[in-house]
């Protein structure tokens, strides 16, 4: 299954819009798993930019479902591994 996620971030004084299509693992649990995919992507983005502090402004799943709060919670708690 392929999902769409749009991620809006602030890193230092710059704003970024990232995301795109993600291939998911089966079984896929909708917005709950979409938040995990977004979190993993954000961790990669942060690593690529020298682990500087970033702010998650908005995360949208499938064009209309706001999963920002779920992603921010995962980001605060850290150390998520997506294993099915």
C-alpha distance (Angstrom), angle and dihedral (degrees) to the residues before:
residue distance angle dihedral
X1 . . .
X2 3.79 . .
X3 3.81 122.6 .
X4 3.81 133.6 -172.4
X5 3.79 122.3 -131.6
X6 3.82 128.4 176.7
X7 3.80 116.3 -160.8
X8 3.82 125.1 -166.5
X9 3.80 115.3 -163.9
X10 3.78 140.0 172.7
X11 3.81 117.3 -147.2
X12 3.79 113.2 -178.0
X13 3.83 103.3 -46.9
X14 3.82 97.3 -24.2
X15 3.80 128.8 91.6
X16 3.79 122.1 -145.0
X17 3.78 135.0 -168.0
X18 3.79 110.8 -157.2
X19 3.73 139.0 160.5
X20 3.72 136.8 77.9
X21 3.77 134.9 164.6
X22 3.79 121.7 -11.2
X23 3.80 127.6 -168.3
X24 3.78 108.6 -135.6
X25 3.77 135.2 -149.5
X26 3.79 121.0 -116.0
X27 3.01 126.6 -78.9
X28 3.80 96.9 40.4
X29 3.81 118.8 -164.7
X30 3.83 102.7 -159.0
X31 3.78 120.1 -125.0
X32 3.82 92.9 -0.6
X33 3.80 92.0 61.9
X34 3.82 93.0 36.5
X35 3.82 87.7 60.7
X36 3.82 89.0 54.1
X37 3.80 92.3 51.2
X38 3.81 90.6 48.9
X39 3.81 91.0 48.9
X40 3.82 91.9 52.0
X41 3.81 90.0 49.2
X42 3.82 91.1 49.9
X43 3.82 90.8 50.8
X44 3.82 89.5 53.6
X45 3.80 91.6 47.5
X46 3.80 90.8 50.1
X47 3.82 92.0 48.7
X48 3.83 90.6 50.7
X49 3.81 89.5 54.4
X50 3.80 96.9 51.8
X51 3.82 97.7 -90.5
X52 3.78 91.1 -76.6
X53 3.79 116.6 167.1
X54 3.77 113.1 -89.3
X55 3.77 137.7 -174.0
X56 3.81 123.4 -135.5
X57 3.81 105.7 -141.5
X58 3.80 102.2 173.5
X59 3.80 140.0 -12.9
X60 3.81 120.2 -166.3
X61 3.81 124.2 -169.2
X62 3.82 119.7 -155.8
X63 3.80 93.7 -7.0
X64 3.81 98.4 -68.3
X65 3.83 113.7 35.5
X66 3.80 112.2 96.4
X67 3.83 109.2 -145.3
X68 3.81 95.6 164.0
X69 3.82 95.8 118.6
X70 3.81 92.8 50.3
X71 3.81 92.6 49.4
X72 3.82 92.3 46.3
X73 3.81 89.5 51.7
X74 3.81 91.9 51.3
X75 3.81 89.7 46.8
X76 3.81 92.6 52.1
X77 3.83 92.4 47.4
X78 3.83 94.6 43.6
X79 3.79 132.1 -173.0
X80 3.80 101.7 77.5
X81 3.79 118.8 164.0
X82 3.80 118.6 -169.6
X83 3.80 106.1 -139.7
X84 3.78 124.9 158.1
